[in-house]
Amino acid sequence: MEFSYKKNDNKKLFTSLVDLQVSQCQNYIPLYEKFFTINDTNCNSIQLNNVNSLQSIRSKVTDNIFNGTVLNQTTGLKEKKDIFFKFSPLLDPIKYLIGKYDVSNVNLLNLPIYSVAADRNADSKTLDKNNAAYVDGFFTYLTSQLLHNHGFKHGIDFYGSFLAMKNDFSIDVCDDIDYMSESEFFNNNKNILYTIDESQATQFNNNNNTRNCKPKLNLNLTTLNDHSDTILLQLSDINDLSHLDTVFNSNTNYSTNQLSDADIVYDNVKEGNKNKKDTEEDNDKESRSSCSSRFSDTEEEGESDGEADGKSDNNDNNDDNDNDNNNNDDNNDDNKEEDSYSETSSSSSSFCEDQLFVKIKTFPVQVISLECCEDTLDSLVENDEVPLSDDMWDSIVLQLLMTLITYQQCFHLTHNDLHSNNIMYMKTNEPFLYYKVDEKYYKVPTYGRIFKIIDFGRAIYKFRGNLMCSDSYHKAGDAAGLYNIEPYFNSKKPRLEPNYSFDLCRLGCSLFDAIVDDISDIDELESPILKIITDWCKDDKGKNIMYKMNGEERYPDFKLYKMIARLVHQHTPLNVLRNKHFNKYTVNKKTMKNAKDKNIEVMNIDELPCYI
């Protein structure tokens, strides 16, 4: 595919963006310096050569969707259509809200500018070519190039991108509010740096039944040493109450924790096992108008670099120990004290069924304009009125496998944050999609939907001799320690390359609780495709990476993702596609010989180039 840039200062476009509530719009994005020769003359006129380009905004539909005009650069035709605008923050908004940045620094919120000078008057994160926003926007462009140059229908139509200051930048802080509310800086700067809807906050408080909106965490009675801020004891169906004696006589570090009446909940628990329907899908429900889901917001982010390294080193050493000890069976695991692993409430294992939006008065963002999709996979999974059939699940899984195989083959991509809210679909009248991969033809029914993967802010991939590695893996990033590679390689730790099995395991973890009510029921699954999905959650030893057999979480919080990267290697998309279950969708080569004559468009993945 052709890769180049076109010169356009976008002045006409930028003047039409009043309703978008953006200012100081610019074309310069630091990542472009990886590919193009940038100078003072062209730095703010470079645009990528995407086929469809945003020309103007006409009217507002929602905060993120606007009707606008798009120009096809190939045909010269203009089309009016709904456009989705994603506002990806260039700084970490949570850290900003709790005072982890020096807000007295007049350059903190500056957009990056091109300069040969050492001091470029902007924060180092916004200047980093691997900023998560830049990595996200550029890969979205690459998927669009596959869509238009290779007929790959799972690519996202990309209409252009630019940097800007976003007024009233909105972020859902539901999963972080208990942590944030403990920050003096956050409390003191209300209505100064940010605003919050009081009625929404009141409703949120009422729904969560706690003063600071802290979610109640289920705590297994045998693991009181876990670092949990809130203790929830489920007392129904406990036959032997003498077991509690050993719990409350154990030596713990929680002498300051007090149990109130509100902390004791009477609930039905099957055979004493923990009910896991506090689903991870609920955690993953996030504002599409802001940033990617947060893996972890560890306290080390606010420490000096040396302190952060020390904490991270200790945690990684613990991870290595867990790797060594993973041969233990579940019974032994139940008796083993978990390694200490401190996380804030914003980790992916916390849950929040509501939304609580904070508006930051002004914030630097990358504005990414995209085709407007219909809805998320999560919306289909959560729709109990119209449940997905096994055949529909087959279609979804096959489409995702084909997409991941393509992105791995063309760009060596690992998404690293694939869950049911990062998968969207478009409606289609095409009854079938056709593929050629692994020397086989596949005919896959669509059931009216084409699925597309979005949100590449945690991605690692290669293109034209350059590595794009999200700064989420910087030692102060929100996924620090997941991998250990350049440009954030720490020589004190073992090298850990991106894992091609990570994405399906991560996706399986996000779907697991919607499929399985209780871990003890896992062997009772009758659906072959749902069995395949739950198998993605197994590590190399065949153990469920999420739960022990008593329903207790195997690894707390962000540590789950670190252990997936280290212990799961059997679920690459191509390996899964080779499961005999999918043989029923293969088509005889003779049948496909005259596909063009039959107006059948085959996505030939085998012939797609490798662009690394």
N, C-alpha and C positions, 0 to 999 in steps of 0.2 A: 504494500500500500504506500501511497505517496505521503511523505511527511515533510512539511515545510510550514512557513508562516506567511501571512499576508500583512501588509502595512495598512493600518487604519487607526486613526486616533480616536474613533468612536464618539466624537463630540456630539453628533446628532443623537446617537443612542443615549448618551449620558444625560442629555437635557430632557429626555422623555421619562426619566426614572423617578420623578417626584413622588409618586405614590409608593415607591419601593422604600422610601425613607432612608436613602443612602446619600452620601456626599463624598467629596474628594475621590471620585472614581478614577482608577488608573488601570492601564493595560499591563504594566510591568509586574511580572511575577518571578521571584528569584529562581524558581526551578528551571525556567527557560534558559538560564545560563549554562545548564548542563548540555544543551544541544545547539544553541545559536550563539554567534558572536554578537555580543551586546555592547553598545557604545552610547555616548550621551545623545546621539542623534536619533537612534531607533528604539531606545529603551522603552519608551511609552507608546509605541505604535505597533508593537508586535501582537498579532493574533494568530492562533493556530488555524490550520487549513481545514477546519471542520466543514462538512458539506452544507449543512443547514446553519445559517447564522442569524442570530437575533438582530432585528433592525430597529424595533421600537416597541414601546408598551402602550396599549390602548386603554384598558380598563382593568380594575381590580376585581377579582373573584373572591379570593380569601387572602390572608396575610402572606401566603406563599405562592398562590396561584394567580396569574395575571393573563389576560388575553393580550396577545401581541402579534407582531408581524415577523415572519421568518422568511429569509431569502435562501433559495436553493442556489448555491454557487455554481452548480453544473448546468442547470437549465435556465437560470435567470428568473424563475417564477417565484412570486411571493405568495405566501399563504398565511391566513389568520388562524391562530390556534391558541389553545390554553397552554401555558408554559409554567413549569414548576421552578421556583427559585429556592435554591438551598443556600443558607448563610452559614458557612463554616468558619468558626472563630479562629483567629490567628494566634491568640493567647488562650490559656486555660481559664475559662470564665469562673470556675469554682475557686481556683486559687486567687483570682482577682477579687472575688467577693469576700474572701476570708482574710485578705491582707497579706498573702504570700508574695505579692509583687510590691515593689516600692512605688506607691501611687504618687509620691512627691516628685518622682522622676518625670520631668516634662516630656521626655521622649518615649515614655512607656507605651502609649497607645498609637504612636506614629506608624503609618504604613511604611513598608520598606521602600527605599529608593535606590536606584542604581548609582553607584559611586565607586571610584577606584580608591577613595580615601579609606583609611582604617576605621575611622569613626563615622558610621553611617546614620547616626541619630535615630536608632530604632532598637527595640529589644532583640536580643540574640535569637530568640525563638522565631520572630517574624522574619529574620534574615536567613534562617536556616533553609536551605534549598529542599530539605526533606520535611518541612513542616507538614503536619498531617493534612491540612487543608489543601496544600499544593499537590501532595501525593494523591489525594482523593480526586481532585479536579482533573488531573492529567490522565489518570487511568480511566476515568469516565469518558474522556475524549478518545482514548484508545479503543474502548469498546464500541464507540460510535463509528470509528474507522472500520472496525470489523463488520459492523452492520451495513455500511454503505459500500465498502470495497469487496467484501467477501460474502455478502448476503447472510451474515450470521444474525439471525432474528432475535437473539437474546441480548444483543448489544443495546446500550441506552443511547437514544438520539440526543446528542450534545449540541447546544446552540451557542456556546461561548461562555467565557468566564472573565472576571476582572476583580480587582481588589477595591474595597471601599470602606468608609466608616458607616456603620449601621446604627441609626438612631433607634432607641427602644428595642435593643437586641433582646430577644425573648429566649429564655432557657428554662426547661423543666427541672426543678431542683428537688422533686419529690424524694428521690432516693438519697439525697445528700442533706436534707434540711435539718435532721437531728444533729449531724456533725457541724453544719454551718451555724446552727443556732447557739452553739457553745462558743462561737468566736466573738470576742468583744468587738473586733473590727466590723464584722458583719452587722451586729446589732447597732453599732454607733453610726453606721453609714446608710442606714435606711433613709430613703427620700433624698439622699445626697448622691450616692453612686448608683443607686438602684431604687426601684419601686416594686411593691407587691400588692396584688389585689386583696384588700382586707376581707372581702366577702368570701373569696376563694380560700384564703388562709383560714378563716373561721370554719368553713365547711370541712377543710382538710383536717383541722384539729378535732372537730366533732367525729369525723369518720375514723380517726385513728385513736380516739379516746385517751390521748396523752397530751400533756402540756406542750411538749416540744416536738410533736408529730413523730415520735420515735416508734419504729415498727417493732412489734413483739417478735422475738426470735425464738423458734422452737429449740429447746435445749434438751438433749438426751440426758437422762439422769446419771449416767455413768461418766459423763465428760464435763464435770463442772469446772475443770481447769481450762477449758477453751476460753479464748479472749472474747467474751460476749458482753455487751453493755446491758442487755436486758435478759432476765431469766423468766422463762415461761414453763410452768409445770403443768402437764396434762395428767389429771389424777384419776379419770374414769377408767374402769376395767383394769386397775392395778390390783392384782390378787394378793400379793404379799407386801403389805405396807412396811414390814420390817426392813425391806430393802432400803427404805429412806434413811434408816439409822446410819448406814454406811455412807450415805451421801452427805448428810449434814455433819458427820463426825470427821469427814475427810479433811486433810490439810489443804486449804485453798488459799489463793491470794485475793479473795473477794470479800474480805472482812467489811469493806465499806458498802457493799451492795445490800440493799434492803428490799425485801419482797413486800409489796403492798397488795391489798385485795385485788386491785386492778390487774396485777401481774399473774394471778392464779386463774386459769381458765379451765372450765370443766368441758371436756370434749370427748366424743367417741373415738377411741383408738383401737384399731383392729389388733387383737392379741398383744396389746401393749406396744405395738410398733407405731412409729411416728407417721402421721398422715402427711403426705408430701404435696398436697394440692396448693400450697403456696407457690405457685408455679413461677419458673424463671421467665416465662413469657410475660408475666406482669412486670418483672424488673425491666425487661427489654422495651416495654412500651415507652417511647421517648418522643420528644418533639422533633419532627422531621425538619423544623425550621432552624434547629440549632446544630448541635454537634453529635458525633458518633457516640454510641454507648460507652460508658467509662468502665474500663476493666477494674482499675484500682486507683484510689486517690490516697496513697499512703502518706503518713505523717512525715516520712522522710523527704517528701517533696519540699517541705518548708525548711529543711535543715541545710547546713552548708554542704558543699560537695563531698568533703571528706566524711562527714557524718553519714550522709546518704550512702556512700560507698560501703562504709562499715556495716550498716544495717543490711544493705542488700547482699553483701558477701555472706553474712551469717545466715540469711534466709536461703540463699542458694546452696550453702553447705547443708542446711536442713533438707532441702529438696533432694540433694544427692543421697542423703541418708535414707530418705523415704524410698528412693529408687532401689537402694540396696535391700531394704526391708520389705519390698513389695511381694516377695515370695511367701510371706506369712499368709495363712488363711484368714478368712473373715473372723473366725472366733478369736484368733490371736490379735487381730486388729482391734477387736472390741475391747480387749484388756490393755492395749498399748496406749500410753499417753501420747496424744498428738503433739507434734512439734509446735512450739510457739510461733504464731504467725499473726502479727497485729495488723488489722485493717480498719479503715473507717467504715461507716455505714454505707458508703457509696459503692461498695463492692457489688459484684454481680450477683451475689447470693442474697443480698437484702431484697426486700420486696415492698412494693408500693402500688396499690390498686388505683390511686387517684393521681391527678396531675396538679402540680403547684408551680406556677410560672412566675419567675422574677424577670423584670425588664431592666436591663442595664442601659443607662441613658445614652451612651455611645460606646461603640466597641469595634475594633478592626476585624474585618471578615473578608473571606473570598466568596464572591457571589457566583454561583454555578447555575446556569440555566439549562434545563433539561425538558425532555418530553414529560407530559403529565400522565402518570400511570393511574390505574384504577384503584388499587388498594394493596394491602400487604397480605402475605401468606398467613400471618397471625390472625387477620380478620376472618379468614376462612376456617382456621383451626378452632377459633373461639366461637364460631357460629353453630350453636347446638341445634338450632332449628333446621339447618340444612347441613348435616354432617357430611364430611368427605368420605366417599366410598373408597374401597380398596383400589378400584380401577383409576380413580382420580388421583390417589396417592401415587400409584405407578407413574402416571403422567407427570406429576410434580417432580418426583424423584428423578425420573429419566431426564427431564429438561434441565434440572440442576446439575446432574452428572455431566451432561453434554457441555454445559456452560463451564463448569470447573475444569473439565478435561481440556477444553479449548484454551482457557486462560492460562492453565499450567503449561500447555504445549507452546503457545505463542509467546508468553511473557514470563514464564516460571513464577506465576503469581501464587502467593498465599494471602487470602483475604484477612484471616485472623480475627474476624469479629462476625462470623456468619451466624445469624439467628433469624427467627421467623419474622422479625420486623425489618430485616435488611434484604428481604426477598419480596418483590412486588410483581404484579401481573398486569398485562394489557388484555383487553377483550379482543377476540379474533373470530372471524368467520371461517377460518381454515379448519377443516375437521382433523387434519393430521399434519404432523411435522416429520420430515424425512432427514435422516442423518446417515453418513458413512463414517464409521470410526472403528479402529481395531480390525480393519478389513471386513467389517460386517455392515450390512444395511439395516437400519431400524425405521419402523413406521410407528410413530407415537401419536395416539389420539390426544387432542388438546382440551376437549370438553369446554371449548370457548375461551381458553386462557393461554397466553404465552408468558412465561415467568422470566424475570430479569433480576439479577443481583445488583444491589446498590451499596453505597456507603463504603468507600475504599480507604477511609482515613487511618486504618490500622494495617494497610496492605504493605507487602514487600514484593517487588517485581523488578524486571529488567527490561530495558528497551534501548536499542542502538548503542550497546556498549556501556550503558549507564545503569547503576543500581539505584532504584528508588526505595528507600527504607524509611518508613514513617518515623518521625521524631517521637512517637509514642514509646520507642525503645531507647530513647535517651535516658540517662540515669535518673533524670527528674521527670521522665514521662509517665503517663498513666498506664503503660504496659511494660515498664522497666523490668528486666529479668526474664521476660518470656523467652527471648532468644539472646544470643550473644554473637553478633556479627558486626562488620563494619557498616556504617561509619561510627557506630557506638560501641565498638568492641572493647571489652574490658580484659586486659591481659592477665588479670588476677584470677579469672574464672575460666572454666572450660569453654571452648567454642561450641556453640549450639546453633545449627543452621535451621532455617525455616522448614517446617514439617508439613508435607503434602497431605498427611492424614488429619491435620488439625481441624480443617474447616468442616468436614463431615462430622467429626466427633463433637465439635462445638455446636453445630446445628442439631445433632442428635440430643445433646444435653438440653437445648432450649425447647425441644419437643417432647422430651421424655415424660415429664409430669402430665402432659396432656394425653399421653397414651397409656401410661401405667399408673393406677391408683396407689398401688402398694408394691414395694420391691419384691415381696414374697410371691406376688402374682405373676412375675415376669415370665415364668415357664408356661403359664396358662394362655399366653397370647396365641390366638389361632390365625391371625392375619399374617400371611407371609411378608407383605411389604412393611407392615409395622414392626415385625420381628427384625427385618433388615435395618430399619431406622434405629431401634433400640440397641442392636448389635454395634452400631457406631460408637456407643458409649462404653465399649469394652476395651480394656488396655491389652497389652501384648500377652498378658498372662490369662486373659479371658475374664477378668474381674470388671464389674461395673465401676467406672472411674468416678461416678458421682456418689453412689451410696454403698454402704455396707449392707449386709443381709438383714440387719435389725432396723434399717431405715435411717440410720445416722449418716450424715454427710461424711464422705471419706476424706475429703480435703476441704478446708474452709476457704471461702471467699476466692480471692485471686489465685491462691495456691492451686486451685483446681485447674486453671488454665496453664499454669507452669508445669503441672504434672502431665497434662494432656500432651504438651510439647515434648516431654521427655519419655513418656511411657506408652504412647499410642502411635503405631506405625503400620497397621494392617488395613486402614480404611482410606486408601487413596481412591479417587473417583474411578479410575480405570479398573482397579481391582474389584470395586463394588459392581461396576457395570458387567463384569464377567460372571456375576452370580447367575446361576441357571434360571432363576426366577424371571429374568428379563429376556430369556430366549424366545418367549412367545411373541415378542415384538420385532424379532428379526425377520427380514424379507429376503427371499431368494434373489441372488444376483441376476439371474435371467429375467426376473420380473422387473428389475430396475434398469435393465440394459437400455431401454428406450425411454427413460424417465423424461427427458426433455420433450420428446414427441408427445408425451402425455401431459405436458405442462406441469410436471412435478419438479419442484425446486428442492434439490438435495443439498443439505449443508455438509459438505465433504470436509470433515475435520482432519482426516488423514492427510489431505493435501494443503492444509493451511501452513503458511511459512512460520518459522521460528524467528521472532523479531528481536531476540536478545542481543 
